[in-house]
């Protein structure tokens, strides 16, 4: 697989993450599957590994510009750490069709919420 496809997927993901303050993983999984040819389960797991440093970079940028509210973020960090651990623990036990449907539903709900609010 040409490395430039993975680099392009990373660049698009990083741009979305930095521009919107998150959400890069929602475009990374389809890019890894469609453009890079990765198997879906590996694409989900790879997305998590890629998003972590991108989120750190985006958070650092927002912190540097004075736009980060640590007190508002703290409860989400704790909850996210617990949820991430639980999600990773049960990841292999979820059948791929349900994993894909859950991801699609999450994208749809997020999109509808963004359009309405």
Order of alpha helices (4+ residues) and beta strands (2+ residues): alpha-alpha-alpha-alpha-alpha
